[in-house]
């Protein structure tokens, strides 16, 4: 499937203390530790819009958990 046309998603400026945002919010990287690495998008995903979650290979194997979530409604409506 192809991505829906439109502007690139950017990360919200409010993020975990161990995250550094780069390229005006287009990129994010963990700067230390394994905690406090949470990031959010600046705006919602449009229907059909794709996103990618990736990790870079380091000098030694690592283990961990990547949690990726989404919601089907606006943040103002909470059940």
Secondary structure, DSSP 8 states (H G I E B T S, - for coil): ----SS----B-S---TTEEEEGGGTEEEE-SSSSS----BSS---TT----------SS-----------SS-TT---
